[in-house]
C-alpha cells in the first residue's frame, strides 16, 4: 500500500515504526512497482475507484466458500 498511502509510509519509515519485515522479494518488487505507478495521479484515481469493488468481490468469494476467516 506504499503507493496509495505514501505520506504514511514515509512517516512510519522516518520514525522507525514498522514492526515487521517484508522478506518476500516478489511482494517487495510488486510494492515498489505500485509505489512508482501511483506517482501518476490518473493511475491513483483509477485504482482508488476500483478498490472498493475489488474488496467487496473478495469478501463475497470468502463468504461463498464457507471457510472460516482468521482475522
CNS distance restraints for C-alpha pairs under 8 A (distance, minus, plus):
assign (resid   1 and name CA) (resid   5 and name CA) 6.16 0.50 0.50
assign (resid   1 and name CA) (resid   6 and name CA) 7.93 0.50 0.50
assign (resid   1 and name CA) (resid  31 and name CA) 6.90 0.50 0.50
assign (resid   1 and name CA) (resid  34 and name CA) 7.85 0.50 0.50
assign (resid   1 and name CA) (resid  35 and name CA) 7.78 0.50 0.50
assign (resid   2 and name CA) (resid   6 and name CA) 5.15 0.50 0.50
assign (resid   2 and name CA) (resid   8 and name CA) 7.99 0.50 0.50
assign (resid   2 and name CA) (resid   9 and name CA) 5.84 0.50 0.50
assign (resid   2 and name CA) (resid  31 and name CA) 6.61 0.50 0.50
assign (resid   2 and name CA) (resid  32 and name CA) 7.81 0.50 0.50
assign (resid   2 and name CA) (resid  34 and name CA) 7.52 0.50 0.50
assign (resid   2 and name CA) (resid  35 and name CA) 5.69 0.50 0.50
assign (resid   3 and name CA) (resid  31 and name CA) 7.39 0.50 0.50
assign (resid   3 and name CA) (resid  32 and name CA) 7.95 0.50 0.50
assign (resid   3 and name CA) (resid  34 and name CA) 5.51 0.50 0.50
assign (resid   3 and name CA) (resid  35 and name CA) 3.70 0.50 0.50
assign (resid   3 and name CA) (resid  36 and name CA) 7.00 0.50 0.50
assign (resid   3 and name CA) (resid  37 and name CA) 7.40 0.50 0.50
assign (resid   3 and name CA) (resid  38 and name CA) 5.20 0.50 0.50
assign (resid   3 and name CA) (resid  39 and name CA) 7.40 0.50 0.50
assign (resid   4 and name CA) (resid  35 and name CA) 7.41 0.50 0.50
assign (resid   4 and name CA) (resid  38 and name CA) 6.64 0.50 0.50
assign (resid   4 and name CA) (resid  44 and name CA) 7.02 0.50 0.50
assign (resid   5 and name CA) (resid   9 and name CA) 6.34 0.50 0.50
assign (resid   6 and name CA) (resid  10 and name CA) 6.19 0.50 0.50
assign (resid   6 and name CA) (resid  35 and name CA) 7.69 0.50 0.50
assign (resid   7 and name CA) (resid  11 and name CA) 6.23 0.50 0.50
assign (resid   8 and name CA) (resid  12 and name CA) 6.16 0.50 0.50
assign (resid   9 and name CA) (resid  13 and name CA) 6.05 0.50 0.50
assign (resid  10 and name CA) (resid  14 and name CA) 5.94 0.50 0.50
assign (resid  11 and name CA) (resid  15 and name CA) 6.17 0.50 0.50
assign (resid  12 and name CA) (resid  16 and name CA) 5.87 0.50 0.50
assign (resid  12 and name CA) (resid  17 and name CA) 4.89 0.50 0.50
assign (resid  12 and name CA) (resid  18 and name CA) 6.16 0.50 0.50
assign (resid  13 and name CA) (resid  17 and name CA) 6.38 0.50 0.50
assign (resid  13 and name CA) (resid  18 and name CA) 6.65 0.50 0.50
assign (resid  22 and name CA) (resid  27 and name CA) 7.61 0.50 0.50
assign (resid  22 and name CA) (resid  28 and name CA) 6.81 0.50 0.50
assign (resid  23 and name CA) (resid  28 and name CA) 7.66 0.50 0.50
assign (resid  24 and name CA) (resid  28 and name CA) 6.31 0.50 0.50
assign (resid  25 and name CA) (resid  29 and name CA) 6.18 0.50 0.50
assign (resid  26 and name CA) (resid  30 and name CA) 6.16 0.50 0.50
assign (resid  27 and name CA) (resid  31 and name CA) 6.01 0.50 0.50
assign (resid  28 and name CA) (resid  32 and name CA) 6.09 0.50 0.50
assign (resid  29 and name CA) (resid  33 and name CA) 6.08 0.50 0.50
assign (resid  30 and name CA) (resid  34 and name CA) 6.17 0.50 0.50
assign (resid  31 and name CA) (resid  35 and name CA) 6.07 0.50 0.50
assign (resid  32 and name CA) (resid  36 and name CA) 6.33 0.50 0.50
assign (resid  33 and name CA) (resid  37 and name CA) 6.10 0.50 0.50
assign (resid  34 and name CA) (resid  38 and name CA) 6.00 0.50 0.50
assign (resid  35 and name CA) (resid  39 and name CA) 6.74 0.50 0.50
assign (resid  36 and name CA) (resid  40 and name CA) 7.97 0.50 0.50
assign (resid  37 and name CA) (resid  43 and name CA) 6.79 0.50 0.50
assign (resid  37 and name CA) (resid  44 and name CA) 7.87 0.50 0.50
assign (resid  38 and name CA) (resid  43 and name CA) 5.91 0.50 0.50
assign (resid  38 and name CA) (resid  44 and name CA) 5.09 0.50 0.50
assign (resid  39 and name CA) (resid  44 and name CA) 7.54 0.50 0.50
assign (resid  40 and name CA) (resid  44 and name CA) 6.48 0.50 0.50
assign (resid  41 and name CA) (resid  45 and name CA) 6.19 0.50 0.50
assign (resid  42 and name CA) (resid  46 and name CA) 6.24 0.50 0.50
assign (resid  43 and name CA) (resid  47 and name CA) 6.03 0.50 0.50
assign (resid  44 and name CA) (resid  48 and name CA) 6.03 0.50 0.50
assign (resid  45 and name CA) (resid  49 and name CA) 6.12 0.50 0.50
assign (resid  46 and name CA) (resid  50 and name CA) 6.33 0.50 0.50
assign (resid  47 and name CA) (resid  51 and name CA) 5.93 0.50 0.50
assign (resid  48 and name CA) (resid  52 and name CA) 7.53 0.50 0.50
assign (resid  49 and name CA) (resid  53 and name CA) 7.94 0.50 0.50
assign (resid  50 and name CA) (resid  54 and name CA) 6.26 0.50 0.50
assign (resid  51 and name CA) (resid  55 and name CA) 6.19 0.50 0.50
assign (resid  52 and name CA) (resid  56 and name CA) 6.24 0.50 0.50
assign (resid  53 and name CA) (resid  57 and name CA) 6.16 0.50 0.50
assign (resid  54 and name CA) (resid  58 and name CA) 6.22 0.50 0.50
assign (resid  55 and name CA) (resid  59 and name CA) 6.24 0.50 0.50
assign (resid  56 and name CA) (resid  60 and name CA) 6.15 0.50 0.50
assign (resid  57 and name CA) (resid  61 and name CA) 6.39 0.50 0.50
assign (resid  58 and name CA) (resid  62 and name CA) 6.40 0.50 0.50
assign (resid  59 and name CA) (resid  63 and name CA) 6.24 0.50 0.50
assign (resid  60 and name CA) (resid  64 and name CA) 6.11 0.50 0.50
assign (resid  61 and name CA) (resid  65 and name CA) 6.12 0.50 0.50
assign (resid  62 and name CA) (resid  66 and name CA) 6.66 0.50 0.50
assign (resid  62 and name CA) (resid  67 and name CA) 6.82 0.50 0.50
assign (resid  62 and name CA) (resid  69 and name CA) 7.88 0.50 0.50
assign (resid  63 and name CA) (resid  67 and name CA) 7.37 0.50 0.50
